[in-house]
């Protein structure tokens, strides 16, 4: 009996050895071995920039190397992404991708674009902010319902937005369609510029997140009349959601970290873990809560499914508005 058990054990050992020998060996990569750069397509000091810097700062302890931000402003984030996409797919040059890039893909007015579904490698989605409406502090409306009623009586109100290739422009289009109102959308090179114009009396409203408008709200120059989030933001508990006032619209910009297409799986896994650990770090969670950034984390699998939904959503917006690029 004892010999029989020994024989069975030997057979099992040989079988397992043969099985293991037939399995593909996972490559062990020494990564990173130098500084990693993240291209950010917006100016230093803006919401996207400061959020990217916080993510980079909290990725560094995970990776053991410096992660630095390189600002390449322009094109609603597209300039930075286009430059990043042609870099070697070695994990040392990354970039931020926003919903803007899905808009640019389908918007016929965009001279150039990048396809988020095929031209980049997703490493994780790490934020989604609610879009909101800021108005002058003395405006005669205090919530989204009152704003819509006022706009119906005063068609053509001037509202500040980003360029036509950005989400902050098309959220106004979505609002007009949903509410049956007519607004005059005035594009600006950034939210800070449209908020400044609002405070100066050039506009009736501007699209912005509460965190972007916070300094002007504190100065009592503007006020937020609502945000398009599921729930009120912890950092801005007095700002009502559109849903609370009977208008069901949930929409807002999100941010993802990506690399060039074709990155090795081993490096993708390392960077995916760095994004996840950075996002869930106490420092990052405290930062987004205090600054009013929206919480959202999606790994590479969940994030790609999210990308599919966004791709369909933005294509439909362009189609309904008559702005869909030919051949799409």
Secondary structure, 3 states (H helix, E strand, C coil): CHHHHHHHHHHHHHHHHHHHHHCCCCCCCCCCCCCEEEEECCCCCCHHHHHHHHHHHHHHHHHCCCEEEEECCCHHHHHHHHHHHCCCCCCCEEEEEECHHHHHHHECCCCCCCCCCCCEEEEEEEEECCCEEEEECCCCCCCHHHHHHHHHHCCCEEEEECCCCCHHHHHHHHHHHHHCCCEEEEECCCHHHHHHHHHCCCCCEEEECHHHHHHHHHCCCEEEEEECCCCCECCECCCCECHHHCCCCCCCCEEEEEEECCCCHHHHHHHHHHHHHHHCCHHHHHHHHHHCCCCCCECHHHHHHHHHHHHHHHHHHHHHHCCECCCC
